Amino acid sequence: MSSAEVASSVQDSPTPEFCLAWLIMNSPQWVHRRVEALRMQENGKSRWHISHDITLPEWSSIPGSKDRMIVPLGSVRKGALKNVDTSGAGASSLSILGAEDNGNYAVAMLRMLAQSLLGEELGGSARCRDVVTAVVRATTESCDASTNEFSVWLADCLELVADEDKGAEFDRSVDLFREFVLQFATTFLLLVEVNDNLAGTRCVIKYSRDDTAPEQSGIRSQQAAWEIPDYGFARSYHLEVEVPPGLVYKQLEIVEYGSNGTSTNRAVDAPSKPQVLAHLACAPSERMATAVAGLTLAPSRQGQYKVARFSVWITFAVALAAWGSSLVPGVIVSDASGPVSAAVSLLLTGPALLLSWFSRSPEHEVVAWIMGPYRKMLLMSVLTLFLLAASAAVPLVSPTKELVWFPVLFVQVRALGLSLRHTSS
């Protein structure tokens, strides 16, 4: 339905609740494009930069403070707004409504939808107000209880609806209403105020915020993943990710899920060579679609990666040579070798160099778990060299002198296996 058709089918002055519901339910009609850019910075922060390319229908302008109007910009996970910077269209300013005002608008809108679906007696009741408010104001601790209470209330209401009023279309409306309400348990409606002269004008609204780092998709996985709860909010969705220094990305994918929870589409960006800047452009198939983004990462083939791989093989060769010299004294190393202290000092130079690679400034936690296996290789090589130094410094006698090689070789063989496993992956 076009904006003109909607405007002609409602009262001359539609209520803010009606306008808000229409703008959210039909957002692809006025949100042309949404661009989300994730920057995983060296200081450890994950910062999102979001922009919306919109043309807000003039009839749907929701009055705000003086010469301002309220615009919904989708749903945001509760607790995600940290260190927010905003910018409006052109030179105009942009302000974000607080949690109290956001909640009031959301409750009023949901109650209006409940009345249109279930009638004034059920949708306008005090119990409807209470259960909807509980969902909107839910915290992590009260989320399950509030959603269960809403589900019980809705089931009770459906039993009171006359059979002649039910049907396939009614069932679809109930499912949409249920899904729409339940998303408020974990997300909140992001409402902003902009200059009211922007109504009917195409413009771009931007804001940025800090957020938690993407989660690892498994203990040994090299993929970071995160949810996109309002994936279908815009007609076109663009995702851009800049990986932290020291890493590259091998693949970026977005898996879309329809309102029934099944996977409906998959978009993939897999460059021929690993790069540091990933980008995907998608067209969501439905308004209530959600999505999960997955970013497959790998260490860049330099710096700590090369040192770890090189140290594993060199230390393994040194350990084998030392073991061989202990088995056949006087064949590989002369019996008239220099002082033990000189050999120990030489061996301890290796651990000092390897440990210097851990003296780094604060880094992003994604770097920590991607580089974890290579740092483990370094630590194993350090341990091997320390054991070699200890065996050289202490004149052991048989059979202890022979047994000391078991832990030395065991540690370095484990490091070598770790290196080979990550080479094959």
DRENDO-488836 format. One line per 3 residues: number of its first residue (from 1); their letters; for each residue x, z, y of C-alpha. Coordinates in nm, 3 decimals. Layout:
BEGIN
NUM) a) X/Z/Y  ...
REM end
This chain:
BEGIN
1) mss) 0.000/0.000/0.000  0.141/-0.094/0.342  0.173/0.141/0.637
4) aev) -0.107/-0.043/0.818  -0.341/-0.009/0.517  -0.267/0.361/0.489
7) ass) -0.317/0.415/0.861  -0.655/0.243/0.853  -0.773/0.444/0.550
10) vqd) -0.712/0.791/0.695  -0.838/0.976/0.995  -0.711/0.883/1.340
13) spt) -0.474/1.181/1.340  -0.351/1.244/0.986  -0.239/1.600/0.918
16) pef) 0.132/1.684/0.887  0.074/1.768/0.519  -0.074/1.424/0.453
19) cla) 0.207/1.246/0.640  0.472/1.450/0.460  0.319/1.380/0.119
22) wli) 0.293/1.008/0.191  0.650/0.987/0.322  0.788/1.158/0.011
25) mns) 0.571/0.980/-0.247  0.627/0.640/-0.086  0.981/0.690/0.042
28) pqw) 1.115/0.354/-0.090  0.883/0.184/0.161  1.064/0.332/0.460
31) vhr) 1.405/0.445/0.322  1.584/0.114/0.282  1.914/0.249/0.157
34) rve) 2.080/0.579/0.084  2.457/0.606/0.056  2.622/0.914/-0.095
37) alr) 3.000/0.943/-0.076  3.185/1.220/-0.260  3.530/1.314/-0.137
40) mqe) 3.730/1.547/-0.366  3.990/1.676/-0.124  4.340/1.815/-0.167
43) ngk) 4.232/2.154/-0.032  4.001/2.197/-0.332  3.673/2.116/-0.157
46) srw) 3.411/1.869/-0.277  3.244/1.720/0.029  2.944/1.489/0.032
49) his) 2.875/1.240/0.312  2.514/1.114/0.300  2.351/0.847/0.514
52) hdi) 1.992/0.717/0.515  1.896/0.376/0.653  1.531/0.423/0.751
55) tlp) 1.237/0.282/0.944  0.984/0.563/0.984  0.622/0.438/1.025
58) ews) 0.488/0.529/1.368  0.158/0.657/1.233  0.332/0.907/1.004
61) sip) 0.534/1.087/1.271  0.519/1.463/1.212  0.545/1.655/1.542
64) gsk) 0.834/1.898/1.566  0.974/2.078/1.866  0.962/1.917/2.212
67) drm) 1.011/1.537/2.195  1.113/1.567/1.829  0.965/1.466/1.496
70) ivp) 1.022/1.590/1.141  1.164/1.357/0.876  1.209/1.435/0.503
73) lgs) 1.542/1.326/0.356  1.473/1.400/-0.008  1.538/1.702/-0.229
76) vrk) 1.858/1.903/-0.243  1.962/2.151/-0.510  1.898/2.507/-0.391
79) gal) 2.211/2.666/-0.251  2.383/2.331/-0.192  2.377/2.329/0.190
82) knv) 2.716/2.469/0.287  2.928/2.385/0.590  2.683/2.117/0.706
85) dts) 2.768/1.862/0.975  2.487/1.642/1.107  2.461/1.331/1.319
88) gag) 2.151/1.141/1.421  2.097/0.777/1.503  2.326/0.658/1.778
91) ass) 2.374/0.932/2.036  2.072/1.132/1.922  2.115/1.477/1.770
94) lsi) 1.995/1.591/1.432  1.893/1.941/1.328  1.797/2.076/0.986
97) lga) 1.496/2.303/0.950  1.563/2.647/0.807  1.454/2.768/0.464
100) edn) 1.143/2.945/0.599  1.010/2.637/0.781  1.101/2.406/0.493
103) gny) 0.913/2.630/0.252  0.604/2.648/0.474  0.580/2.271/0.499
106) ava) 0.632/2.232/0.124  0.364/2.488/0.037  0.112/2.330/0.277
109) mlr) 0.179/1.984/0.134  0.146/2.098/-0.230  -0.178/2.283/-0.157
112) mla) -0.318/1.969/0.006  -0.225/1.766/-0.303  -0.383/2.029/-0.529
115) qsl) -0.709/2.014/-0.332  -0.720/1.634/-0.346  -0.662/1.643/-0.724
118) lge) -0.861/1.949/-0.837  -1.110/1.996/-0.556  -1.146/2.251/-0.279
121) elg) -1.257/2.539/-0.505  -0.952/2.525/-0.733  -0.690/2.370/-0.506
124) gsa) -0.785/2.584/-0.207  -0.795/2.913/-0.395  -0.570/3.212/-0.327
127) rcr) -0.421/3.180/-0.676  -0.318/2.821/-0.605  -0.147/2.939/-0.287
130) dvv) 0.033/3.217/-0.473  0.163/3.009/-0.767  0.275/2.720/-0.546
133) tav) 0.449/2.958/-0.306  0.625/3.127/-0.598  0.762/2.793/-0.718
136) vra) 0.879/2.687/-0.372  1.043/3.023/-0.300  1.186/3.062/-0.651
139) tte) 1.544/3.178/-0.696  1.767/3.138/-1.000  1.635/3.466/-1.140
142) scd) 1.265/3.391/-1.080  1.267/3.017/-1.157  1.141/3.037/-1.517
145) ast) 0.872/3.293/-1.441  0.734/3.096/-1.145  0.722/2.764/-1.334
148) nef) 0.551/2.929/-1.633  0.293/3.087/-1.403  0.222/2.750/-1.240
151) svw) 0.184/2.579/-1.579  -0.064/2.843/-1.695  -0.264/2.812/-1.371
154) lad) -0.277/2.432/-1.394  -0.389/2.448/-1.758  -0.668/2.692/-1.662
157) cle) -0.778/2.459/-1.380  -0.790/2.154/-1.608  -1.025/2.337/-1.845
160) lva) -1.268/2.380/-1.554  -1.266/2.012/-1.454  -1.573/1.827/-1.577
163) ded) -1.515/1.578/-1.857  -1.670/1.292/-1.660  -1.404/1.341/-1.390
166) kga) -1.121/1.305/-1.640  -0.962/0.987/-1.770  -0.635/0.799/-1.795
169) efd) -0.592/0.775/-1.418  -0.668/1.145/-1.375  -0.415/1.236/-1.647
172) rsv) -0.146/1.028/-1.476  -0.220/1.200/-1.145  -0.198/1.543/-1.310
175) dlf) 0.139/1.456/-1.470  0.273/1.335/-1.136  0.148/1.645/-0.958
178) ref) 0.299/1.875/-1.224  0.637/1.703/-1.209  0.632/1.696/-0.830
181) vlq) 0.562/2.070/-0.804  0.809/2.180/-1.072  1.103/2.009/-0.902
184) fat) 1.065/2.257/-0.614  1.173/2.538/-0.849  1.533/2.413/-0.848
187) tfl) 1.545/2.199/-0.533  1.421/2.234/-0.179  1.280/1.978/0.061
190) llv) 1.539/1.872/0.318  1.357/1.836/0.649  1.533/1.734/0.970
193) evn) 1.428/1.691/1.331  1.518/1.375/1.524  1.407/1.226/1.856
196) dnl) 1.049/1.103/1.831  1.132/0.774/2.005  1.296/0.662/1.678
199) agt) 0.955/0.616/1.510  0.909/0.252/1.416  1.277/0.178/1.483
202) rcv) 1.531/0.108/1.211  1.812/0.363/1.234  2.071/0.550/1.029
205) iky) 2.071/0.928/0.984  2.383/1.098/0.848  2.493/1.442/0.740
208) srd) 2.772/1.594/0.531  2.805/1.914/0.329  3.033/2.098/0.088
211) dta) 2.927/2.144/-0.273  3.058/2.266/-0.605  3.288/2.036/-0.799
214) peq) 3.137/1.801/-1.060  3.123/1.961/-1.405  3.339/1.863/-1.698
217) sgi) 3.133/1.689/-1.969  3.297/1.879/-2.255  3.598/2.096/-2.332
220) rsq) 3.833/1.801/-2.389  3.642/1.540/-2.192  3.796/1.349/-1.903
223) qaa) 3.454/1.279/-1.753  3.305/1.463/-1.458  2.925/1.457/-1.432
226) wei) 2.654/1.566/-1.189  2.278/1.523/-1.150  2.100/1.312/-0.886
229) pdy) 1.757/1.482/-0.871  1.590/1.244/-0.621  1.755/0.922/-0.735
232) gfa) 1.441/0.718/-0.662  1.401/0.838/-0.304  1.543/0.518/-0.150
235) rsy) 1.485/0.151/-0.229  1.859/0.108/-0.281  2.102/0.381/-0.389
238) hle) 2.477/0.358/-0.332  2.733/0.601/-0.475  3.095/0.613/-0.367
241) vev) 3.356/0.853/-0.505  3.712/0.904/-0.386  3.916/1.085/-0.650
244) ppg) 4.177/1.350/-0.559  4.546/1.259/-0.517  4.723/1.241/-0.851
247) lvy) 4.420/1.097/-1.035  4.259/0.757/-1.085  3.916/0.663/-1.214
250) kql) 3.857/0.442/-1.514  3.476/0.420/-1.503  3.181/0.526/-1.288
253) eiv) 2.833/0.511/-1.439  2.481/0.608/-1.338  2.220/0.664/-1.609
256) eyg) 1.864/0.655/-1.479  1.583/0.859/-1.634  1.218/0.781/-1.580
259) sng) 0.943/1.030/-1.506  0.888/1.070/-1.883  1.250/1.183/-1.930
262) tst) 1.372/0.876/-2.121  1.671/0.666/-2.018  1.552/0.353/-1.838
265) nra) 1.863/0.196/-1.688  2.242/0.220/-1.678  2.484/0.087/-1.416
268) vda) 2.860/0.083/-1.472  3.164/0.019/-1.258  3.472/-0.024/-1.479
271) psk) 3.763/-0.191/-1.296  4.026/-0.383/-1.488  4.291/-0.152/-1.342
274) pqv) 4.247/0.221/-1.264  4.168/0.280/-0.897  4.107/0.573/-0.661
277) lah) 3.783/0.460/-0.493  3.472/0.402/-0.708  3.148/0.242/-0.590
280) lac) 2.810/0.159/-0.745  2.497/0.006/-0.592  2.167/0.048/-0.779
283) aps) 1.797/-0.020/-0.734  1.592/0.268/-0.885  1.304/0.146/-1.100
286) erm) 1.052/0.414/-0.990  1.003/0.675/-0.721  1.020/0.980/-0.948
289) ata) 1.331/0.861/-1.131  1.624/1.098/-1.169  1.978/1.013/-1.272
292) vag) 2.306/1.151/-1.400  2.637/1.020/-1.267  2.951/1.025/-1.481
295) ltl) 3.305/0.964/-1.357  3.579/0.906/-1.615  3.916/1.017/-1.477
298) aps) 4.279/0.989/-1.580  4.612/1.101/-1.433  4.798/0.845/-1.227
301) rqg) 5.107/0.720/-1.411  5.358/0.894/-1.189  5.481/1.237/-1.082
304) qyk) 5.384/1.519/-1.316  5.245/1.278/-1.576  5.581/1.103/-1.620
307) var) 5.781/1.427/-1.610  5.561/1.586/-1.878  5.582/1.287/-2.112
310) fsv) 5.957/1.246/-2.056  6.033/1.616/-2.103  5.847/1.629/-2.436
313) wit) 6.066/1.360/-2.594  6.395/1.478/-2.438  6.335/1.840/-2.537
316) fav) 6.233/1.731/-2.887  6.558/1.534/-2.920  6.761/1.832/-2.793
319) ala) 6.587/2.067/-3.039  6.652/1.829/-3.331  7.019/1.790/-3.231
322) awg) 7.063/2.167/-3.204  6.894/2.219/-3.540  7.117/1.955/-3.701
325) ssl) 7.429/2.113/-3.556  7.327/2.449/-3.701  7.284/2.298/-4.047
328) vpg) 7.628/2.132/-4.052  7.861/2.340/-3.831  8.159/2.154/-3.694
331) viv) 8.015/1.804/-3.756  7.805/1.753/-3.439  7.934/2.039/-3.219
334) sda) 8.296/2.151/-3.222  8.367/2.500/-3.352  8.594/2.543/-3.051
337) sgp) 8.308/2.512/-2.801  8.310/2.688/-2.466  8.166/3.029/-2.383
340) vsa) 7.808/3.098/-2.486  7.713/3.188/-2.128  7.790/2.833/-2.013
343) avs) 7.561/2.684/-2.280  7.282/2.926/-2.189  7.311/2.841/-1.819
346) lll) 7.294/2.472/-1.899  6.986/2.516/-2.117  6.809/2.730/-1.855
349) tgp) 6.849/2.453/-1.598  6.579/2.256/-1.783  6.308/2.528/-1.762
352) all) 6.388/2.581/-1.394  6.333/2.210/-1.322  6.016/2.191/-1.529
355) lsw) 5.863/2.504/-1.375  5.929/2.366/-1.028  5.646/2.117/-1.093
358) fsr) 5.398/2.406/-1.088  5.492/2.510/-0.734  5.214/2.316/-0.569
361) spe) 4.975/2.366/-0.279  4.604/2.435/-0.352  4.442/2.149/-0.542
364) hev) 4.099/2.037/-0.652  3.978/2.196/-0.974  3.911/1.851/-1.123
367) vaw) 4.286/1.786/-1.097  4.350/2.112/-1.281  4.149/2.023/-1.592
370) img) 4.256/1.658/-1.601  4.623/1.752/-1.571  4.586/2.054/-1.800
373) pyr) 4.718/1.886/-2.117  5.027/1.753/-1.937  5.101/2.093/-1.788
376) kml) 5.063/2.238/-2.134  5.329/1.990/-2.252  5.559/2.111/-1.975
379) lms) 5.504/2.476/-2.069  5.576/2.402/-2.435  5.900/2.225/-2.341
382) vlt) 5.994/2.522/-2.121  5.927/2.761/-2.412  6.138/2.548/-2.646
385) lfl) 6.433/2.549/-2.406  6.404/2.925/-2.357  6.410/2.977/-2.735
388) laa) 6.716/2.753/-2.761  6.886/2.950/-2.484  6.801/3.279/-2.653
391) saa) 6.937/3.162/-2.989  7.258/3.045/-2.820  7.303/3.371/-2.629
394) vpl) 7.245/3.600/-2.927  7.486/3.553/-3.222  7.235/3.571/-3.507
397) vsp) 7.333/3.597/-3.873  7.175/3.444/-4.181  6.891/3.423/-4.270
400) tke) 6.761/3.500/-3.916  6.980/3.224/-3.775  6.799/2.966/-3.989
403) lvw) 6.450/3.113/-3.942  6.467/3.093/-3.561  6.434/2.714/-3.583
406) fpv) 6.081/2.732/-3.722  5.920/2.848/-3.394  6.145/2.618/-3.189
409) lfv) 6.048/2.306/-3.380  5.686/2.415/-3.425  5.631/2.448/-3.049
412) qvr) 5.793/2.115/-2.967  5.618/1.927/-3.246  5.289/2.056/-3.105
415) alg) 5.391/1.929/-2.762  5.483/1.593/-2.912  5.147/1.570/-3.091
418) lsl) 4.966/1.652/-2.768  5.158/1.375/-2.594  5.076/1.121/-2.863
421) rht) 4.707/1.218/-2.871  4.667/1.167/-2.496  4.860/0.841/-2.511
424) ss) 4.612/0.702/-2.765  4.313/0.818/-2.561
REM end
